[in-house]
Amino acid sequence: MKKLKAKQAGPRRRHTRVRGKISGTAARPRLCITRSNANIYAQVIDDVAGKTLVAVSTLGPDFKATNKSGATVEGAAALGEIIGKKATEAGISEVVFDRGGYLYHGRIKALADGAREAGLVF
């Protein structure tokens, strides 16, 4: 149990450190990523107002229509395209990317690249 808590503390500590440096505003909200072994979640958040503007996950109906898995890089790229399209429909073109304390590779990088292809600017 002690080893598990230590493993979970690393990303939490990194995320806290990153959140001290970045914040989302109405003009440039924060694109926050959370991932688990099986799924990945993305939210566009206005931290000043404390509101989530757009949210998608691999559990939602938009993603289920793609027939991809949330545990793969291809699924994360598809989710990035979905959040990019939803954000542009909501009138959001620029965001601050919050990787959530995770390393910028694999599914996190694929989601970011998918969102860029859909028109979001980081």
KEDONU-980596 format. One record per residue: residue number from 1; z, x, y of N, C-alpha, C, O, CB in turn. Coordinates in steps of 0.2 Angstrom, whole numbers, plus 5000, padded with zeros to 4 digits. Atoms other than C-alpha are relative to their C-alpha. Glycine has a CB too. Layout:
N
    n  n_c3  n_c1  n_c2  ca_c3  ca_c1  ca_c2  c_c3  c_c1  c_c2  o_c3  o_c1  o_c2  cb_c3  cb_c1  cb_c2
  NUM     Z     X     Y      Z      X      Y     Z     X     Y     Z     X     Y      Z      X      Y
...
***
This chain:
122
    n  n_c3  n_c1  n_c2  ca_c3  ca_c1  ca_c2  c_c3  c_c1  c_c2  o_c3  o_c1  o_c2  cb_c3  cb_c1  cb_c2
    1  5000  5004  4994   5000   5000   5000  5000  5004  5006  4997  5003  5011   5006   4995   5000
    2  5000  4996  4994   5004   5014   5012  4993  5003  5001  4991  5004  5007   5005   5006   4998
    3  5006  4997  4999   4987   5022   5009  4995  4995  5003  4991  4997  5007   4997   5002   4993
    4  5004  5006  4997   4978   5005   5013  5002  4999  5007  4997  4999  5011   5001   4994   4996
    5  4998  5001  4993   4988   5003   5029  4997  5006  5004  4995  5005  5010   5007   4999   5001
    6  5003  4994  4997   4983   5021   5034  4993  5000  5001  4990  5002  5006   5002   5006   4997
    7  5007  5001  5000   4965   5017   5030  4998  4995  5006  4993  4996  5009   4997   4999   4994
    8  5002  5005  4995   4965   5002   5041  5002  5002  5007  4999  4999  5012   5004   4993   4998
    9  4998  4998  4994   4974   5010   5055  4995  5004  5004  4995  5004  5010   5006   5004   5000
   10  5005  4996  4997   4960   5022   5059  4995  4996  5004  4994  4998  5010   4996   5004   4995
   11  5005  5004  4995   4946   5009   5065  5004  4997  5005  5001  4996  5011   4997   4996   4995
   12  4996  5004  4995   4960   4999   5074  5002  5005  5006  5001  5003  5011   5006   4997   4997
   13  4999  4995  4995   4965   5015   5083  4994  5002  5004  4995  5002  5011   5004   5006   4997
   14  5007  4998  4996   4947   5020   5088  4998  4994  5004  4996  4995  5010   4995   5002   4995
   15  5002  5006  4996   4944   5002   5093  5004  4999  5007  5001  4997  5012   5000   4994   4996
   16  4995  5000  4994   4959   5002   5105  4998  5005  5005  4998  5004  5011   5007   5001   4997
   17  5001  4995  4996   4954   5018   5112  4993  4999  5004  4992  5000  5010   4999   5007   4997
   18  5006  5002  4997   4936   5012   5115  5001  4994  5005  4998  4994  5011   4995   4998   4995
   19  4999  5005  4995   4942   4996   5123  5003  5001  5006  5003  4997  5011   5004   4994   4996
   20  4997  4998  4993   4952   5005   5136  4994  5003  5005  4996  5003  5011   5005   5006   4998
   21  5005  4997  4996   4935   5012   5142  4995  4995  5002  4991  4996  5007   4997   5006   4997
   22  5006  5005  4999   4923   4997   5141  5003  4993  5001  5008  4991  4998   4995   5000   4995
   23  4998  5007  5000   4925   4979   5146  4993  4996  5002  4989  4999  5006   5005   4999   5006
   24  5006  5004  4999   4912   4965   5147  5001  4995  5007  5007  4993  5008   4999   4995   4995
   25  4999  5005  4994   4909   4955   5164  4995  4995  4999  4991  4994  4994   4998   5004   5006
   26  5005  5005  5001   4898   4940   5167  4993  5003  5001  4989  5000  4998   5002   4995   5006
   27  5006  4997  4999   4884   4951   5173  4998  5004  4994  4992  5004  4992   5000   5004   5006
   28  5002  4996  5006   4885   4962   5158  5006  5000  4995  5010  5004  4994   4999   5008   5002
   29  4995  5001  5005   4895   4955   5144  5000  5005  4994  4996  5009  4993   5000   4993   4997
   30  4999  4995  5005   4902   4965   5129  4997  4997  4993  4999  4991  4991   5007   5002   4999
   31  5002  5002  5006   4893   4964   5112  5005  5003  4995  5004  5009  4994   4992   5002   4998
   32  4995  4997  5005   4907   4966   5099  4998  4999  4993  4996  4993  4991   5007   4997   5002
   33  5002  5000  5007   4904   4970   5081  5007  5000  4996  5011  5004  4997   4995   5005   4998
   34  4995  5000  5005   4916   4966   5067  4997  5000  4993  4992  4996  4992   5006   4995   5000
   35  5003  5000  5006   4912   4970   5049  5005  5001  4994  5011  5003  4995   4995   5006   4999
   36  4996  5000  5007   4919   4968   5031  4995  5003  4995  4990  5005  4997   5003   4994   4998
   37  5005  4998  5005   4912   4974   5015  4995  4996  4998  4989  4998  4997   5004   5001   4993
   38  5005  5005  5002   4903   4958   5012  4996  4997  5006  4990  4995  5005   5003   4995   4996
   39  5003  5004  4994   4899   4951   5030  5001  5004  5006  5004  5009  5006   5004   4994   5001
   40  5000  4997  4993   4896   4956   5048  5000  4995  5005  4997  4990  5004   4994   5005   5000
   41  5000  5005  4994   4900   4947   5064  4999  5003  5006  5000  5009  5007   5008   4996   5000
   42  5002  4997  4994   4894   4949   5081  5001  4994  5006  5000  4989  5005   4992   5002   5001
   43  4998  5004  4994   4900   4941   5098  4998  5003  5006  4999  5009  5007   5007   4998   5000
   44  5002  4998  4993   4894   4942   5116  5006  4997  5004  5006  4991  5004   4993   4998   5002
   45  4994  5002  4997   4910   4941   5126  5001  5002  5007  4999  5007  5009   5006   5003   4996
   46  4999  4999  4993   4914   4939   5144  5008  5001  5001  5011  4997  5001   4998   4994   5005
   47  4993  4999  5000   4931   4948   5146  5004  4998  5006  5010  4997  5006   5001   5008   4999
   48  4997  5002  4993   4934   4943   5164  5002  4993  4999  5008  4991  5001   4995   5001   5006
   49  4999  5007  5000   4933   4925   5160  5004  4998  4993  5007  4993  4992   4994   4995   5000
   50  4997  5001  5006   4940   4927   5142  4996  4995  4995  4999  4992  4992   5007   4998   5001
   51  5004  5005  5004   4926   4917   5134  4994  5004  4996  4992  5009  4998   4996   4995   5005
   52  5005  4998  5004   4914   4920   5120  4994  4996  5001  4994  4990  5001   5002   4999   4992
   53  5006  5003  4997   4896   4917   5126  4996  4998  4994  4993  4993  4994   4997   5004   5005
   54  5005  5001  5006   4886   4919   5109  5004  5003  4994  5007  5008  4995   4993   5003   5002
   55  4998  4997  5006   4892   4922   5092  4996  4998  4994  4994  4992  4993   5008   4997   4999
   56  5003  5001  5006   4884   4924   5075  5003  5004  4995  5007  5009  4996   4992   5002   5001
   57  4997  4996  5005   4889   4930   5058  4995  4999  4994  4990  4995  4994   5007   4998   4998
   58  5004  5001  5006   4881   4932   5041  5002  4994  4996  4999  4992  4991   5001   5006   4995
   59  4998  5006  5003   4890   4916   5036  4997  4994  5003  4997  4989  5000   5008   4999   5000
   60  5003  5006  4997   4881   4905   5048  4993  4998  4997  4990  5002  4993   4999   5002   5007
   61  5006  5003  5002   4866   4894   5045  4993  5004  5002  4988  5004  4998   4999   4993   5002
   62  5006  4996  4998   4854   4905   5055  4998  5006  4996  4993  5007  4994   5001   5002   5008
   63  5001  4994  5004   4857   4920   5045  4998  4998  4992  4994  5001  4989   5006   5004   5000
   64  5001  5003  5007   4857   4910   5028  4993  4999  4999  4990  5000  4993   5004   4994   4998
   65  5007  5002  5001   4839   4905   5031  4996  5007  4999  4990  5006  4996   4997   4997   5007
   66  5003  4993  5002   4834   4924   5030  5000  5002  4993  4996  5006  4991   5002   5005   5005
   67  4999  4998  5007   4840   4925   5012  5001  5007  4999  4999  5011  4994   4993   4998   4996
   68  4998  4993  5001   4847   4942   5015  5008  5001  4999  5011  4996  5001   4998   5004   5007
   69  4993  4999  5001   4864   4949   5011  5003  5004  5006  5000  5008  5010   5001   5005   4994
   70  4996  4997  4994   4877   4953   5025  5003  5007  4998  5005  5011  5003   5005   4996   5002
   71  4997  4993  5002   4882   4969   5015  4995  5005  5000  4996  5011  4998   5003   4999   4993
   72  5006  4995  5000   4865   4978   5018  4998  5001  5007  4999  4997  5011   4994   4997   4995
   73  5003  4998  4993   4857   4987   5032  4994  4995  5002  4994  4993  5008   4997   5007   4999
   74  5005  5004  4998   4842   4975   5031  5003  4993  5003  5001  4990  5008   4996   4998   4994
   75  4997  5006  4998   4854   4960   5033  5003  5001  5007  5003  4996  5011   5006   4998   4995
   76  4997  4999  4994   4863   4968   5048  4994  5000  5005  4995  4998  5011   5003   5007   5000
   77  5005  5000  4996   4846   4971   5056  4997  4993  5002  4996  4992  5008   4994   5004   4998
   78  5002  5007  4999   4841   4953   5054  5005  4996  5004  5004  4992  5009   5000   4996   4993
   79  4995  5003  4995   4858   4948   5062  4999  5002  5007  5001  4998  5011   5007   5001   4997
   80  5001  4998  4994   4855   4959   5076  4994  4997  5004  4995  4995  5010   4998   5008   5000
   81  5006  5003  4997   4838   4951   5080  5002  4992  5001  5000  4990  5007   4994   4999   4995
   82  4997  5006  4998   4847   4934   5079  5004  4999  5006  5003  4995  5010   5004   4997   4994
   83  4996  5000  4994   4860   4938   5091  4996  5002  5006  4998  4999  5012   5006   5005   4999
   84  5004  4998  4994   4847   4946   5103  4996  4994  5002  4996  4993  5008   4995   5005   4998
   85  5004  5006  4998   4837   4930   5103  5004  4995  5003  5003  4992  5008   4996   4997   4994
   86  4995  5005  4998   4852   4919   5105  5003  5002  5007  5004  4998  5012   5006   4999   4996
   87  4998  4997  4993   4858   4930   5120  4995  4999  5005  4997  4997  5011   5002   5007   4999
   88  5005  5001  4995   4842   4930   5128  4998  4992  5002  4997  4991  5008   4993   5003   4998
   89  5000  5007  4998   4841   4911   5127  5005  4998  5004  5005  4993  5008   5000   4996   4993
   90  4994  5002  4996   4858   4910   5135  5000  5004  5007  5004  5003  5011   5006   5002   4996
   91  5001  4996  4994   4851   4921   5149  5004  5006  5001  5005  5009  5006   5003   4995   5006
   92  4997  4994  5000   4859   4937   5144  4995  5005  4998  4992  5005  4993   5006   5000   4995
   93  5005  4995  5002   4848   4952   5145  5003  5007  4999  5001  5011  4995   4995   5001   5005
   94  4996  4994  5000   4861   4967   5147  5006  4999  4997  5010  4994  4999   5000   5003   5007
   95  4993  5000  5002   4876   4970   5137  5003  5007  4999  5000  5012  4999   5000   4997   4993
   96  4997  4994  5001   4889   4983   5134  5002  5000  4992  5004  4995  4990   5007   5001   5004
   97  5000  5000  5008   4889   4988   5115  5007  5003  4998  5009  5008  5000   4995   5005   4997
   98  4994  4999  5002   4906   4988   5107  5000  5001  4992  4999  4996  4989   5006   4995   5002
   99  5001  4999  5008   4905   4996   5089  5006  4998  4996  5006  4999  4990   4998   5007   4999
  100  4994  5002  5004   4923   4990   5085  5003  5005  4996  5007  5004  4992   4998   4995   4995
  101  4997  4995  5003   4929   5007   5080  4997  5003  4994  4999  5008  4991   5007   4998   4998
  102  5004  4998  5006   4916   5009   5066  4996  5005  5002  4994  5006  5008   4997   4994   4997
  103  5005  4995  4999   4905   5024   5065  4993  4997  5002  4991  4992  4999   5000   5005   4995
  104  5007  5003  4998   4888   5021   5073  4995  5003  4995  4991  5008  4997   4998   5002   5007
  105  5005  4999  5005   4878   5022   5057  4999  4995  4995  5004  4990  4996   5001   5007   4997
  106  5001  5005  5005   4872   5011   5043  4999  4993  5003  4995  4992  5007   5006   5000   4996
  107  5000  5006  4998   4875   4993   5046  5001  4999  5008  4998  4994  5011   5005   4995   4997
  108  4998  5001  4993   4882   4995   5064  4993  5002  5004  4991  4999  5009   5006   5004   5002
  109  5007  4998  4997   4866   5005   5069  4995  4995  4999  4991  4994  5004   4999   5007   4998
  110  5005  5005  5001   4855   4993   5061  5000  4994  5004  4995  4991  5007   4999   4998   4993
  111  4999  5006  4996   4862   4978   5070  4999  5002  5007  4995  4998  5011   5008   4998   5000
  112  5002  4999  4993   4861   4987   5087  4992  5001  5001  4990  4999  5006   5003   5007   5002
  113  5007  4999  4999   4843   4992   5084  4996  4993  4999  4991  4992  5003   4997   5004   4994
  114  5003  5007  5000   4839   4974   5079  5001  4996  5006  4996  4992  5008   5003   4996   4994
  115  4999  5004  4993   4847   4967   5095  4995  5003  5005  4993  5000  5010   5007   5001   5002
  116  5004  4997  4995   4837   4980   5105  4993  4997  4999  4989  4996  5004   5000   5008   4999
  117  5006  5003  5001   4821   4974   5097  4999  4993  5002  4993  4991  5004   4998   5001   4992
  118  5000  5007  4998   4825   4956   5101  5000  5000  5008  5000  4994  5011   5006   4996   4997
  119  5001  5000  4992   4826   4961   5120  5007  5002  5003  5007  5002  5009   4998   4994   5002
  120  4994  4998  4997   4844   4966   5123  5000  5007  5002  4997  5011  4999   5006   4999   4996
  121  5000  4994  4997   4847   4981   5134  5008  5003  5000  5012  4999  5002   4997   5001   5007
  122  4993  4998  5000   4863   4992   5131  5000  5005  5005  5006  5008  5006   5001   5003   4993
***
